């Protein structure tokens, strides 16, 4: 089942992400469905800075450390195959928290920290669990969003007609580094977030080695 993404932004990203259980596709969220909405002064969405702030927020909320950072999702202002400088219009950081009860049972909660170019900041959470990705917090991420976008612009590959990008480490038959993925269901450009290597398919499912993506899953 695909992720429960509350904004229309996430309805597009559903083609690019993993999965969240106990969810269904939603219409664009109204303010009363959001836990917290704040208007802040921000000249531009700095992906590195905002991700660091969101990780600090999760630490402040859950100092027991029972949480994981799974994705950073990007909606660009312009399409990759058109004139663009990679400006970010919306972004969301996805975390999962493990609730450890006294009776030795467990539950999970997915948190989304959403940032918008118009200054809106929203926090949201839902009972459920995240799958399809390895956690990112212990990964060596050397390539920022801006650097990954620059590499995509320079590479001699057809650009997907897409405004979406995501930082994730996909679960698959072969282990790989975290990846910046630009594109849509039909066409992608994958940028290794550690080495900067570029490819057109998931390194977790190498082409020519007999591995196939799970039916209905992308990527």
C-alpha positions as a printed Julia matrix, in Angstrom:
219×3 Matrix{Float64}:
  0.0     0.0     0.0
  1.38    3.39   -0.91
  2.3     6.09    1.58
 -0.3     8.24    3.23
  0.72   11.66    1.98
 -1.6    14.45    2.96
 -0.68   17.2     0.52
 -1.27   17.24   -3.21
  2.52   17.41   -3.43
  2.69   13.9    -2.02
  0.19   12.54   -4.49
  2.84   13.17   -7.12
  5.62   11.82   -4.94
  3.72    8.56   -4.44
  5.29    7.5    -7.75
  8.74    8.04   -6.31
  8.63    6.85   -2.73
  8.4     3.73   -0.56
  5.32    2.78    1.47
  3.49    3.56    4.68
  1.07    1.0     6.07
 -2.44    1.61    7.29
 -2.88    4.45    4.79
 -4.93    5.43    1.79
 -4.6     8.2    -0.75
 -5.98   11.46    0.58
 -7.26   14.67   -0.95
 -5.15   17.8    -0.31
 -5.06   18.4     3.42
 -6.95   21.21    5.08
 -5.29   23.13    7.94
 -7.38   21.37   10.61
 -5.79   18.03    9.64
 -2.29   19.25   10.48
 -0.84   18.99   13.97
  1.14   22.22   13.7
  1.28   25.0    11.11
  3.69   27.91   11.38
  4.44   30.82    9.07
  8.13   31.67    8.99
 10.26   34.13    7.05
 12.38   32.18    4.58
 13.97   33.5     1.37
 14.53   29.99   -0.01
 14.22   26.39    1.11
 17.68   25.24    2.19
 17.41   21.43    2.11
 20.53   20.76    4.2
 19.64   23.32    6.87
 15.99   22.32    7.16
 16.84   18.62    7.33
 19.26   19.33   10.18
 16.55   21.31   12.01
 14.02   18.51   11.57
 16.47   15.95   12.9
 17.1    18.18   15.92
 13.34   18.43   16.45
 12.98   14.65   16.45
 15.81   14.39   18.99
 14.12   16.98   21.2
 10.8    15.12   21.03
 12.25   11.61   21.39
 15.46   11.72   23.37
 15.3     7.96   23.82
 16.65    7.75   20.26
 13.99    5.29   19.05
 13.52    7.06   15.74
 14.91    6.84   12.22
 15.19    9.28    9.33
 14.01    7.61    6.12
 13.54   10.17    3.34
 13.88   13.74    2.18
 11.34   14.49   -0.57
 11.57   17.46   -2.91
  9.13   19.24   -5.2
 11.04   21.54   -7.54
  9.58   24.76   -8.88
 10.29   23.82  -12.5
 10.52   20.63  -14.57
 13.92   19.02  -15.07
 13.62   19.0   -18.87
 12.84   22.71  -19.01
 14.77   25.81  -17.97
 15.42   25.36  -14.24
 17.88   26.19  -11.5
 16.63   23.52   -9.1
 14.75   25.92   -6.83
 12.73   24.0    -4.25
  9.02   24.76   -3.9
  8.17   22.17   -1.24
 10.08   19.59    0.8
  9.29   17.01    3.46
 11.46   14.98    5.82
 10.08   11.59    6.87
 10.88    9.88   10.2
  9.59    6.85   12.06
  9.41    6.52   15.84
  9.21    3.18   17.67
  6.95    3.23   20.74
  8.2     0.76   23.35
  5.43   -0.15   25.79
  5.99   -1.47   29.31
  4.43   -4.83   28.39
  7.24   -5.36   25.82
  4.93   -4.63   22.89
  5.76   -2.09   20.21
  4.05    0.35   17.89
  5.31    2.81   15.29
  4.47    6.35   14.25
  5.47    8.15   11.04
  6.34   11.84   11.3
  6.42   14.3     8.38
  8.02   17.74    8.61
  6.77   19.81    5.68
  8.32   23.05    4.4
  6.88   25.35    1.73
  8.42   28.21   -0.23
  5.62   30.55    0.89
  6.86   30.28    4.48
  4.44   27.63    5.74
  5.91   24.95    8.0
  3.79   21.99    9.09
  4.32   18.97   11.33
  2.16   15.89   10.94
  2.18   12.31   12.22
  0.21    9.12   11.69
  0.14    5.67   13.26
  1.75    3.21   10.84
  5.18    2.07    9.75
  7.57    2.88    6.93
  9.09    0.25    4.66
 10.99    0.06    1.39
 13.91    2.18    2.64
 16.91    1.72    4.88
 17.43    4.47    7.5
 19.61    7.4     6.49
 20.97    8.83    9.73
 24.09    6.65    9.86
 24.83    6.91    6.14
 27.72    8.87    4.68
 25.93   11.51    2.62
 28.48   13.66    0.81
 26.31   14.88   -2.08
 23.78   17.55   -1.14
 20.59   18.21   -3.07
 22.18   21.2    -4.81
 25.21   19.12   -5.84
 23.03   16.25   -7.04
 20.92   18.65   -9.11
 24.08   20.12  -10.67
 25.29   16.62  -11.59
 21.95   15.81  -13.2
 22.13   19.0   -15.25
 25.64   18.19  -16.45
 25.17   14.53  -17.35
 24.45   13.63  -20.96
 21.19   11.79  -20.27
 17.58   12.57  -21.22
 15.98   14.58  -18.43
 12.7    13.23  -17.03
  9.69   15.51  -17.35
  9.35   15.74  -13.6
  9.54   18.14  -10.68
 10.25   15.46   -8.1
 13.37   14.3    -6.3
 13.91   12.14   -3.24
 16.83   11.15   -1.04
 16.41    7.52    0.02
 18.28    4.24    0.42
 16.12    1.63   -1.32
 15.78   -1.89    0.05
 16.64   -4.45   -2.62
 18.66   -7.57   -3.47
 21.91   -5.57   -3.44
 23.03   -3.08   -0.79
 23.83    0.41   -2.05
 24.53    3.91   -0.82
 21.74    6.46   -0.33
 20.51    7.85   -3.63
 19.12   11.11   -4.9
 16.42   10.06   -7.37
 15.11   12.58   -9.91
 12.18   11.65  -12.1
  8.92    9.78  -12.3
  7.59    6.26  -12.74
  8.77    5.98  -16.36
 12.17    7.66  -16.25
 14.68    8.43  -13.51
 18.2     9.66  -12.92
 19.87    8.18   -9.84
 22.74   10.05   -8.16
 24.77    8.2    -5.52
 24.68   10.48   -2.45
 28.11    9.23   -1.33
 30.14    8.94   -4.53
 28.22   11.08   -7.05
 27.94    8.15   -9.49
 25.03    8.56  -11.9
 22.83    5.84  -13.37
 19.37    5.45  -14.88
 18.09    2.67  -12.63
 18.18    1.61   -9.0
 21.53    0.16   -7.87
 19.54   -1.98   -5.43
 18.08   -3.8    -8.47
 21.0    -3.9   -10.95
 20.04   -4.3   -14.58
 21.4    -7.41  -16.3
 21.68   -9.39  -13.07
 18.22  -10.94  -13.12
 16.75   -8.72  -10.44
 13.31   -7.24  -10.98
 11.51   -4.53   -9.08
  8.59   -5.77   -6.94
  5.36   -5.74   -8.93
  3.74   -2.34   -8.73
  6.59   -0.76   -6.78
  8.71    2.22   -7.83
 11.54    2.63   -7.39
